[in-house]
Amino acid sequence: MKKNLIIFAVFLSSFVQAQQEVSVDLGDALVMKTLEVSYEYYLSDQSSVGLSGLFNFNGRNSDFRYKEENMVTPYFRHYFTTNSTWNYFGEIFMGINSGEEEIKMLGSPNQYEQYTDGALGVSIGSKYISNGGFVVSVLGGIGRNLFTDKSPAVVPRVGLNVGYRF
């Protein structure tokens, strides 16, 4: 029993000591009425894993919008330096997205067909971290949907994120 308790305590302490971060994409929220929330867990000074969730509130008839209605994006980031204030990173992501694709038919109104697909992609970015834990990051990248022809071929990954590291 003592052995299991010690193993559990060591396992739990590894999560408590690690850096974690939550952020919201302000660029998407202000420009396109979408909400993207991210959680990032640091494995070391130069690598992290994370998960983003995107929810699109724009209507289908908007001129400028993401085609994806929802997207869950697990990602891995590698930071190129160990600078604690400014850092640059490269990211590999797998975006699981769903939405509606427009089907144009001659002589009849356009119809929409639901899709769900997975995109594999890369992005790059920069991150500023203040001493108090305030975080600002900018990233841009692109992914490609892999599994169906009903979805858009390209999935963008752009953002201006603001958050807190704890």
C-alpha positions in Angstrom: 0.0 0.0 0.0 2.8 2.4 0.9 4.5 1.7 -2.4 1.4 2.5 -4.4 0.9 5.7 -2.4 4.5 6.8 -3.1 4.1 6.1 -6.8 0.9 8.0 -7.0 2.4 11.0 -5.1 5.4 11.1 -7.4 3.1 10.9 -10.5 0.9 13.7 -9.1 3.8 15.9 -8.2 5.1 15.7 -11.8 1.9 17.4 -13.0 1.9 20.0 -10.2 5.5 21.1 -10.9 5.0 21.4 -14.7 4.2 24.6 -16.4 0.7 24.9 -17.8 -1.0 27.5 -19.9 -4.6 28.5 -21.0 -5.3 31.0 -23.7 -8.0 32.5 -25.9 -7.6 33.5 -29.5 -8.5 37.2 -29.6 -7.9 37.6 -33.3 -10.6 35.0 -34.2 -13.0 36.4 -31.6 -12.8 39.9 -32.8 -12.5 39.4 -36.6 -14.6 36.3 -37.3 -16.9 35.6 -34.4 -15.2 32.4 -33.5 -14.0 31.2 -30.1 -10.8 29.2 -29.8 -9.6 28.1 -26.4 -6.3 26.4 -25.9 -4.6 24.4 -23.1 -0.8 23.8 -23.2 1.2 21.5 -21.0 5.0 21.9 -21.0 7.0 18.7 -21.1 10.4 20.5 -20.9 11.8 24.0 -21.5 11.8 23.3 -25.3 8.7 21.2 -25.9 5.0 21.1 -25.0 1.7 19.4 -26.0 -1.6 21.1 -26.2 -5.2 21.0 -27.2 -7.3 23.7 -28.9 -11.0 23.8 -29.4 -12.6 26.1 -32.1 -16.3 27.0 -32.3 -17.6 29.0 -35.2 -20.5 31.3 -34.5 -20.6 33.0 -37.9 -23.6 32.2 -40.1 -23.3 30.2 -43.3 -23.9 33.3 -45.5 -21.0 35.4 -44.0 -18.6 36.8 -46.5 -15.5 36.1 -44.4 -15.5 33.0 -42.2 -13.9 29.7 -41.5 -15.6 26.8 -43.3 -15.1 24.7 -40.2 -18.0 24.8 -37.7 -16.0 23.0 -35.0 -12.4 21.9 -34.8 -10.4 20.1 -32.1 -6.7 20.4 -32.5 -4.1 18.4 -30.5 -0.6 19.7 -31.2 3.1 19.3 -30.3 5.3 22.4 -30.1 9.1 22.6 -30.1 10.6 25.9 -28.8 13.8 26.9 -30.6 15.4 28.7 -27.6 15.2 28.4 -23.8 14.6 32.2 -23.4 12.0 32.6 -20.7 10.6 35.9 -22.1 10.5 35.7 -25.9 10.6 32.4 -27.8 9.9 31.0 -31.3 8.3 27.7 -32.0 7.4 25.2 -34.6 4.2 23.1 -34.3 2.8 19.9 -35.7 -1.0 19.5 -35.4 -3.8 17.2 -36.2 -7.1 19.1 -36.6 -10.3 17.1 -36.4 -12.8 19.4 -38.1 -16.5 19.4 -39.1 -18.7 21.7 -41.0 -20.9 22.1 -44.1 -19.6 22.1 -47.7 -21.6 23.9 -50.3 -22.7 21.8 -53.3 -23.6 23.9 -56.4 -26.2 22.4 -58.7 -27.3 24.0 -62.0 -30.9 25.1 -62.1 -31.6 24.4 -58.4 -30.7 26.1 -55.1 -27.3 25.3 -53.6 -27.3 22.5 -51.0 -25.0 21.9 -48.1 -23.5 18.6 -47.0 -22.1 17.8 -43.6 -18.5 16.6 -43.3 -16.0 15.5 -40.6 -12.4 15.2 -41.5 -8.9 15.2 -40.0 -6.1 17.6 -41.1 -2.4 17.2 -40.6 -0.4 20.4 -40.7 2.4 22.6 -39.5 2.6 26.1 -38.1 5.2 28.5 -36.7 4.9 31.3 -34.2 6.3 33.4 -31.5 5.4 33.8 -27.8 6.0 36.4 -25.1 5.7 35.4 -21.5 5.8 38.1 -18.7 7.2 37.5 -15.3 3.7 37.4 -13.9 2.5 34.7 -16.2 0.7 36.8 -18.9 1.2 35.2 -22.3 0.8 36.6 -25.9 1.5 34.4 -28.9 1.1 34.8 -32.6 1.0 31.8 -34.9 0.3 30.9 -38.5 0.2 27.6 -40.3 -1.7 25.4 -42.7 -3.0 21.8 -42.7 -4.5 19.4 -45.3 -7.6 17.4 -44.8 -6.9 13.8 -45.5 -9.9 11.5 -45.4 -12.8 12.8 -47.5 -13.5 14.8 -50.7 -16.5 16.5 -49.1 -14.4 18.7 -46.9 -12.2 21.7 -47.9 -8.7 20.7 -48.9 -6.9 23.2 -46.8 -7.4 24.1 -43.1 -5.8 27.3 -41.8 -4.3 27.6 -38.3 -3.8 31.3 -37.4 -4.1 33.1 -34.2 -3.4 36.0 -31.8 -3.6 34.3 -28.4 -3.7 35.9 -25.0 -3.5 33.8 -21.8 -2.0 32.9 -18.5 0.8 30.5 -17.6 0.6 28.9 -14.1 
